[in-house]
Amino acid sequence: MTQSTNRKHSAANEDNADWVGFDSLSLDDIDRMADDDESYRWPETMRDIYDLFKSELTKQDIDPKIAIPLLHRLCREFGGLQMYLPRGHLLEIEMMNLSIWHEFNGKNVEDLARKYNKSMQHIYRVIAKMRKREMKTRQPDLF
C-alpha cells in the first residue's frame, strides 16, 4: 500500500478500532445494534448497561463509543454468571465519609452536619472513624 492509501485506510478505520476483537466492524454499526431493532435481539439488560455506560461517558465528556468495549469487557468477564450486584449504598456512604473528612477543619462540624443532613454526633463519629483509618495507614500495628 502506498503512504497515501495507508493514510486513507487509517482515517477510514479510526472509527473501526479493534476494541472488541473485530477490526473490520464499524463502531457506528455496533452502536446501532443497541437501538430497539428487534433483528439484533440484544438482551434487555445488555441494552440497559450499554445505555448507562454511554450516558455516563457523555456526562464525563468522554467519547460514548467507548461504551461498546466496556460492555464487551463486562460480558467477557462476567457473562454467564449469576451474581448479586449491590445498589452501591455502602460506596455512597464511604464517599460521603471521605468528603466529610476532607472538608473537616476542626471548627465546621455544625456546617458539615447541615450540608450532609446528618447529626453533629454522626459527623463526630465519621471524623473519629476516618482519623482511626488514617492513623492505621501511617502507623502499622506493632502486634
N, C-alpha and C positions, 0 to 999 in steps of 0.2 A: 504494500500500500504506500502511496506517496504521502508526503508530510501533510499536504492539503487535504487529501482524502482522510487521513488519520484524524485531523482536527475536526472535520465534519462528522466523522464517525463518533469521535469523542463527545462532541457537542450534542449530537443526537442521542447519545446514551447517558447524558447527565441525569436524566430522569429514569434511566433504566439501571440504576445501581444494583450491584449484586448483593443486596442486603438480605435477600431471602433465599439465595442459592440458585436463582433462575435469572441470569443476567440478560436474557433476551426479552423478558417481560417489562412492560412499562408500568411504573408505579401508578400512573394515572388510570390504567386499565384495572389494576388491582384495587385501586381506590373506588372505582365504580362498582366493584363487586360487593362492597359493603352497603350499597343502596338497597332499597327494598325489592330489588329484582328477584323474583322467585326462582329464576333459572339457575342461580348460583347456590341457593339453599344454604346460606351461612346459618349456623345455629344462632338463635337469638342472643344467647349470652356472649358469643364472639362478636356479634354486631354491636351489642351494648358496650363491651370493653373497648372495641375499636373506636366507637363514638366518644367514649370517655377519654381515651388517650389523645385522640385528635383534638378534642375540645381543650384539654389541659395544655397540650403543646401550643395551641393557638394562643391561649391566655398568656403563656410564658414567652410569646414571640419566637417560637421555635417552629421550624418547618413541620407542618402537620403530616407530611408524607412519612415521617419517622414513625407514625402510629403503626404502619404495616410491619416493619421489622420488630417493633416492640411486641405486637400481637403475635407475630410468628415465634419470637423467642419464648413468650409466655406459654404458647401452645406446645412448643417442643419440650420445655422444662416441666410443665405441669399437666399436659394433655393426658387424658385417660385416668387421672387421679380423682378420687373423691376426697375433697378436703373442705375443712371449715375455714372460712375467711372472716376473721373478726371485723367488726364495724369500725375499728380504729379508735374507740373511746379511750383506751389506755395511752395511745400515741398522742391524742389531743391533750390529755391530762399532762403528760410529760412535756409536751411543747409549751403548755401554759406555765408549768412549773419552771421551765428554763427561762421563759420570758420574765416571769416574776423575779427570778434570781438575777438576771441580767439588769433589770430595771431597779432593783433594790439598792438604795443608797444609805440605808441606816435611819433615815428620817421620813420615809414616804410610805410606811405601812398602811396608813389610812387611805392614801391616794390609790395604792395598789388594790386594796380591798374594794374600793368603789369601781375602779377600772375593770376588774375581773369579776365583779359581782360576787365576792366571797367575804367571809367574815375576817376580821383582823386576826382572830385566832388561827384561822386557816392559813393566812399569809405567813404568820409566825411559824406554823408547822412546816410549810413549804420551805421557808428560809432555813429552818433547822435541818430538814432533810437534805437540802441542797448543800448546805455547809458541811454536813457529815460526809456526803458523797465527795465533795471537793477535797476534804481532809484525807479521805481514803485514797484518793488518787495521788496526793502529794506525799503522804506518809504511809508506806506499806505497813501491814500488820507485823508486829515483832514476834507474835506467837502463832 
